[in-house]
Amino acid sequence: MKIDDIIKQESIGHGLGIFDNNEIKHLENTVFEKKGKPHVTCFVSNEEASRVSHAKVKNGDLLVSRSGTLGLTVPINKELENSIFGSYFIRIRPNIEINRDYLAFYLNSLLGKIQVEQISTGSIQTNLTIPTIESIKVLMIEPEFQEKISDLIKESKSLKKQAKDIFQKGITQLENEIEIIHN
């Protein structure tokens, strides 16, 4: 099934260049690429946000990186709802019942990446456009398998965080032992 059959709305983010320290979160592409998830490093004024209301995200939307790391896709959660996203993203909003984590996982998988490489435009700096994203084909599996994949992704992220915490504890213990030896 093509993405065009799955989504009801897509939009390219805003091109604002000035940010105020106000209350509307702004999602940047550079941190998105490094962390693999949207990250808030600055804010947009309420006035600017009202002018770019087309660039607001809702819980359940997905953001697709349209330049840089092409096609990197993440689902938007409640914490980021009503944030403003920049022009390096394309927002997709599914119109059918599909697990958002599964859809993001699929688009980030080898199958999704191969399609993105084949359809990206530009010779020097490649980009994705709304029509090219709409042409990506998605393997539609049964909802219970989508949910199972989503659960495995969440478990993997949790275990990764636990491993990182344990590793950090080990580093701290080692540093404490070294300090004791040197004193």
C-alpha positions in Angstrom: 0.0 0.0 0.0 1.4 3.4 -0.9 1.8 6.1 1.8 -0.6 8.2 -0.2 -3.3 5.7 0.7 -2.4 5.8 4.4 -2.2 9.5 5.0 -4.9 12.2 5.1 -2.7 15.2 5.4 0.9 16.1 4.9 2.7 19.4 5.3 6.2 20.9 5.0 7.2 22.8 8.1 7.8 26.5 8.5 10.9 28.5 7.4 11.2 30.8 10.4 14.6 31.9 11.3 14.1 33.9 14.6 13.1 32.1 17.8 12.0 33.6 21.1 12.2 32.0 24.5 8.4 31.5 24.8 6.2 28.6 25.3 5.7 27.0 21.8 8.2 24.2 21.3 10.2 24.2 18.0 11.6 20.9 16.7 14.9 21.1 14.9 16.3 18.8 12.3 20.0 18.8 13.5 19.1 17.3 16.9 16.6 15.1 15.2 19.3 13.5 13.1 21.7 13.0 15.9 19.3 11.6 18.5 16.8 9.9 16.2 14.0 11.7 17.8 12.7 15.3 17.8 14.3 17.4 20.5 13.4 20.8 21.7 16.2 23.3 21.9 14.3 26.5 21.2 10.9 28.0 21.2 8.7 30.1 18.9 6.6 33.0 20.1 2.8 32.6 20.3 2.5 35.2 17.5 4.9 33.4 15.2 3.2 30.0 16.0 -0.2 31.4 15.1 1.2 32.5 11.7 2.6 29.0 11.0 -0.3 26.9 12.5 0.1 24.5 9.5 3.4 23.5 11.0 1.9 22.2 14.4 2.1 18.6 15.2 -0.5 16.4 16.9 0.0 13.2 19.0 0.1 10.4 16.4 1.6 12.5 13.6 4.9 11.4 12.1 7.8 13.7 11.1 9.9 12.6 8.1 13.3 14.3 7.6 13.3 15.6 4.0 16.9 16.6 3.8 20.1 15.6 5.6 19.4 12.1 6.9 16.7 11.5 4.3 13.5 9.7 5.4 14.4 9.4 9.1 10.9 9.1 10.6 9.6 9.4 14.2 6.2 9.3 15.7 5.1 12.4 17.7 4.0 11.7 21.3 1.8 13.7 23.7 4.8 15.6 25.1 5.5 17.2 21.7 1.9 17.9 20.7 1.3 21.4 19.4 5.1 21.9 18.8 6.1 23.7 15.6 8.3 21.8 13.1 10.8 23.3 10.8 11.1 23.2 7.0 13.5 20.3 7.0 10.5 18.0 7.9 7.4 16.7 6.3 4.6 15.9 8.6 2.4 12.9 7.8 -0.9 12.2 9.5 -2.3 8.7 8.9 -6.0 8.4 8.0 -6.3 4.7 8.5 -5.8 2.5 11.6 -2.1 1.8 11.6 0.3 1.6 14.6 2.4 4.8 14.3 5.4 3.1 15.9 5.2 0.3 13.3 4.9 2.8 10.4 8.0 4.8 11.7 9.9 1.5 12.1 9.0 0.4 8.6 10.0 3.7 7.0 13.3 3.6 9.0 13.9 -0.1 8.0 16.0 -1.3 5.1 12.8 -1.6 2.9 12.0 2.1 3.6 15.5 3.3 3.2 15.9 1.6 -0.2 12.8 3.3 -1.5 13.9 6.7 -0.1 17.2 6.3 -1.9 15.5 5.5 -5.2 13.1 8.4 -5.1 15.1 11.2 -3.6 15.6 14.3 -5.8 18.6 16.6 -6.3 22.1 15.8 -7.5 24.2 17.6 -4.9 22.0 17.7 -1.8 19.2 15.2 -2.1 15.7 16.0 -0.8 12.4 14.4 -0.3 9.2 16.0 -1.5 5.6 15.3 -0.5 4.9 13.6 -3.9 8.0 11.4 -3.5 7.0 10.4 0.1 3.4 9.6 -1.1 4.9 7.1 -3.5 6.6 5.0 -0.8 5.1 1.6 -0.5 4.4 0.2 3.0 3.9 -3.5 3.9 0.6 -3.6 5.7 0.6 -6.5 8.2 -2.2 -7.5 10.6 -2.8 -5.0 13.5 -1.8 -7.6 16.1 1.6 -8.0 14.5 2.0 -4.2 14.2 1.3 -4.0 17.9 3.8 -6.8 18.6 6.5 -5.0 16.7 5.6 -1.7 18.5 5.9 -3.5 21.9 9.3 -5.0 20.9 10.5 -1.5 19.9 9.5 -0.1 23.2 11.1 -2.9 25.1 14.3 -2.5 23.1 14.4 1.3 23.9 13.8 0.5 27.6 16.6 -2.1 27.6 18.9 0.3 25.8 18.3 2.9 28.5 18.9 0.4 31.3 22.2 -0.7 29.6 23.3 2.9 29.3 22.4 3.5 33.0 24.4 0.4 34.1 27.3 1.5 32.0 27.3 4.9 33.5 27.2 3.4 37.0 30.3 1.3 36.1 32.1 4.4 34.9 31.2 6.3 38.1 32.5 3.4 40.3 35.7 3.2 38.3 36.3 6.9 38.6 35.7 6.7 42.4 38.1 3.8 42.7 40.8 5.7 40.8 40.3 8.7 43.0 40.7 6.6 46.1 43.9 5.1 44.8 45.3 8.5 43.9 44.5 10.0 47.4 
